[in-house]
């Protein structure tokens, strides 16, 4: 197998502009057909990017040649592909999207029949077939057929509406980044009884309104519009609407960790998050007698642990939330609806989030080469153990995460894609936070 990786590590399988070719897509289609033993059905959807129809046809051709039937569902949010794969009893789903990445990017994401993303092991199997060009294909009289399904959109919308109960009249501004949520997200909120104002909700692969990554730097229009229209809530999706982040009624982008803590508390029981999520989640779950389990960064890792632990909910601080009572695919539209339900019944979002404590947090990245990154991480657990004497717990599932006796924590983790080692931490006091940061920084710098 080649060293080159077809799939990325953090949810989206991003391909840069020059790699977005029909040749690649055709071979991915053939590889998936081979992986599925040249039988069964695949659901195929795409977001708003300019290269999507071209890639859709190529993937479709590869699947058909490999003897697999294709159900095309058109331009849809990623969660609808996961949902449709399960609902239509398909054997796999394919979504063509580069999620939150800029316009020239594209990517391919695969889904299991239960609506869950392909795991790293499954992706490795596809890669092996792809690079070995080990494509199996049936005879001319056994090639696949194509069907189109428009109805699944309405089934999905109705199912979402049956899942939430929003008090009527809530004023919501929805910013879809001109991405895949543009058509369905505002429609669902209207049908759910909200008074909806839209921003960037015309599908456009050039993303003319804003960059599809929903972070504070990209959401200034939404923040202003929420205030100027006197809205109760702002909701921003990423390019494929599997994520969302809220803006409160004062126009502030919500703290990711606090938002995750607020929604987790509603579910109670066992909830799953990733090693980079903060302390307020543990504290708020303790209050309701629940527990938090942490796994590797990446929504498929969260999904895997949800199934393993039979958890009620799972989410990453990035705003990628999984609602296993609905589907195993992260769903930014359902996440937004559930936040709207909370705000409509319990009051102002700024006040709901202000109930969670503010602990000083620090994020630092230290530049180091690929080789140095591997070397320093090999010994990180021991180096940290020697440096601190108030360690309560060590988690090495993804980098090294240390919880201290007083509740403070630090995560030292190599970047998956860039030449950095990242330090992420929360201290119970500002002094403690500084002390942890300085200590970790010195350890890394002394050992690269
Ligand atoms: Mg996404």
Boltz pocket constraint, residues with backbone or C-beta under 6 A from the ligand:
constraints:
  - pocket:
      binder: B
      contacts: [[A, 99], [A, 100], [A, 238], [A, 239], [A, 240], [A, 241], [A, 242], [A, 243]]
      max_distance: 6.0
